[in-house]
Amino acid sequence: MELWLLDLSGPPPAEGIAWLSQEERGRAARFAFSRNRERYLNAHIALRLVLKEYCGLAPHRQRFVPGPDGKPQLTEPADCHFSLSYAGDVALMGIDCDSAVGVDIECDRPIPDADELSALHFHPREQLALSSLPPHFRHGTGFLQGWTRKEACLKALGHGLTMPAAQIHSGLKGRRPVRMDGQIVLEVGCCPPLNGYTAAWARTIDHEDRRA
């Protein structure tokens, strides 16, 4: 898997907007604030430029359809897996030609209700690890590390938050396997430090590479 960090600042180019689908342009038009609209357009334009490097298709020829789990995928080539997340003026993209991937990025900020949120969404062992952190870290970066890892795993599995997040033990730090039903199904890790952001990635593990 390769990770791309993309700059979303500045007005989107008119040529790039023309590459987008009618649905994407319609969704962009519904944003109440122009800055949010520009970030959305820039993210989806950048997605096409990165995919061009891997699949060889010009941005205006790329077509996307919902996969079996509703996650967008290219119609051609179907084995080009990607995930996109953005926060502030930065987007994170993960891409892999062999495994399904998920990424998530969040702006660093205080999370006053981190304890309440972790009780709802974190695995019991993650709750224990979070509770052991100093309060200033627990209610900020510590929680966001756990949250982005959780989101990345759910995106790689194609479930979003439709699957109870507490069922997945993705941890708060380090690179680690994620087991479900006794098998390793995912690998997850935090992204290198980014000034002002916390981010994580996950990818599925092929059946022959799994170890119970």
Secondary structure as UniProt FT lines:
FT   STRAND          2..7
FT   HELIX           14..19
FT   HELIX           22..29
FT   HELIX           34..55
FT   HELIX           59..61
FT   STRAND          64..66
FT   TURN            68..69
FT   STRAND          72..74
FT   TURN            78..79
FT   STRAND          81..87
FT   TURN            88..89
FT   STRAND          90..96
FT   STRAND          101..107
FT   TURN            112..113
FT   HELIX           114..121
FT   HELIX           124..131
FT   HELIX           135..138
FT   TURN            139..140
FT   HELIX           141..157
FT   HELIX           160..162
FT   HELIX           165..167
FT   STRAND          176..180
FT   TURN            181..182
FT   STRAND          183..190
FT   TURN            195..196
FT   STRAND          197..204
FT   HELIX           207..209
//
